[in-house]
Amino acid sequence: MWEILQYEFMRNALAAGVLASVACGIIGVLIVVKKIVSISGGISHAAFGGIGLGYLMGFDPILGALFFALASALGMGVLRERTRLSEDAAVGILWVTGMSLGVIFIGLAPGYAPDLFSYLFGSILTVPFLDLVVMAALDIVILLVVFLLYEEFMAISFDESFATAAGVPVGRIYMVLLSLVALSVVVLIRIVGVILVIAMLTVPATIAWQFSHRLKEMMAISVLVSAIFTTEGLWLSYVFDLASGATIVLVSVATFVLSSALKSLFK
Amino acid sequence: MSEEVISLEDVWVQYNGVTVLEDITLSVQNRDFLGIIGPNGGGKTTLLKVILGLIKPNRGRVTVLGGPPEEGRRFIGYVPQLTQFDREFPATALDVVLMGRLGHKGLLRRYTEEDMEIAYKALESVEILDLKDRQVGKLSGGELQRVFLARALAADPKILLLDEPTASIDEPTKTELYELLKGLNREITIILVSHDIGVISSYVDKIACLNRRLFYHGSKEITAETIEETYRCPVELLAHGVPHRVLKKHEGK
């Protein structure tokens, strides 16, 4: 199986998998622990609007995704602070608005949208080198912010009322967290696509939670299992000629089912 | 020497048109040990959150240590109800106690040696230093309650607010907890809300009853009428297990 490494696209794909694992492993744990899975799903689908805008206006769709994801993350944060609209309902609205905008923009764009499918479902085998650089840069931002605000993230996830009473600017910290979710979404779009992003942000973290109850340890486990899943999924999709994004997700889910079964067996 | 630390004047709180707190006026003096009793849904937690500035009253004025609650709350140690927590949460007892230092730490900084020492001392003062590395979900109700008390103490508070601190713990542990609070009360003002009428009254020195409105008595002499008025149903006053009887006859009012 090593001979496949002689291809540059394969080396890029492996690197992309590892870089994505850093983002989804760390942010995924915060998402699962803070219970903002559905909001994160909303942000990732909203990003599709930006992808469409990129096609329409002729810039890199990934930049559009970054812009839309960040804007919707900040929008969700503001909405929560300023209005009484339930977060749950807001997520639903955000989700469909982003997707619909994306569809309309792509329809308006002249000609074909050749790699549209890869933005929807991922295409780890076609990651260009430049995207690796962007992914690495976003990983560094994520690592740095989580390092600096680790205690605050833990505190607002555990008990928002107490954190507020203790003087933590909970609203702003929450917005920073959602922005990091947005960055992770952008990192992951190349791997599994906007529709399946939420799988990589929840499954590895949930598996980590089955084996550890320390936040840092969970992050490390989650990064590690994500890297295993992307590599394993990549290899399987190459060997059996399957869609890479979906294969990675199914490998993750299968492992989750297996580890849940093992866990309840040894309890 | 008495000095007012918390004052509420004519405070009203409404949620979606439903009045939760009605015309609350309350004055708490330095080193008071005030017990507030009342039925579930009577607004006890809301009242504490108003004092912490987490809920803004629709009407009325709240003062904590002479200023608005947003400033005063730096000096308040808050012990919320146990029920609000995810038992699976990935944090150790020490992690939780350190959260009490967040206000002092400042953003973008790590906890210092001093924060650590204060957290250890807080854990020691509630006698659970040996449990510091245990995950919060593996602690018993009483131990968890001590962790939250230690977290509040780690902020070096002048005032402690406790929300149903005895809700899910057994009798001997309750007594230990109250003894602990009594010791802390030598230096710290304490407000404790509970629906546990029996035990509360033998430790606190002032009692108020809250059911949307506050029936404040100033002393802990409390009558069946007050309690019935608060709960809006007849209550049997039980005094067993209480070192001395505190439920005296009503004297002209």
Interface residues (C-beta under 8 A of the other chain):
Chain A: V33 L148 L149 E151 E152 M154 A155 S157 F158 D159 S161 F162 A163 T164 A165 A166 G167 V168 P169 W209 S212 H213 R214 L215 E217 M218
Chain B: K49 L52 G53 L54 R73 R74 I76 Y78 P80 Q84 F85 D86 E88 F89 P90 A91 T92 D95 V96 L98 M99 G100 L102 G103 K105 L107 L108 R110 Y111 Q135 G137 R151 A155
